[in-house]
Amino acid sequence: MSNLFWLSDEQMSRLRPFFPKSHGKPRVDDRRVLSGIIFINRNGLRWSEAPPEYGPPKTLYNRWKRWSDMGVFARMMEGLASEAADRKTVMIDVSRRTPCVRVSLRKYLKAHRTASSLRLKKGGVAG
């Protein structure tokens, strides 16, 4: 796949201060893993569909999950936004055309439909 995404040296140097300290054995290459996470999210892919250049999909998912739970990505966004002289808001595009939002929207709608149908089956009021 020729259109892979790779973080530049400058981008990595700006993000590195937000990385948690490594405890025990060294982490897998941060650039490769973060580039893979961004690629997956940008293209709305499943973890299992990650190009092999980014490493094992399980590694990408585990890093994304662990760092998300620790608030690492939120701190990155806040830190990058605070670097500017003018106060800015950093946001993720949530338009319906964004693939990752479409996937989330489908999951939400499916869950909502299921919950609604359960309510009807249990004698609830339709509406």
Secondary structure, DSSP 8 states (H G I E B T S, - for coil): -TT-----HHHHHHHGGGS----SS--S-HHHHHHHHHHHHHHT--GGG--GGG--HHHHHHHHHHHHHHTHHHHHHHHHHHTSSS---------TTSHHHHHHHHHHHHHHHHHHHHHHHTT----
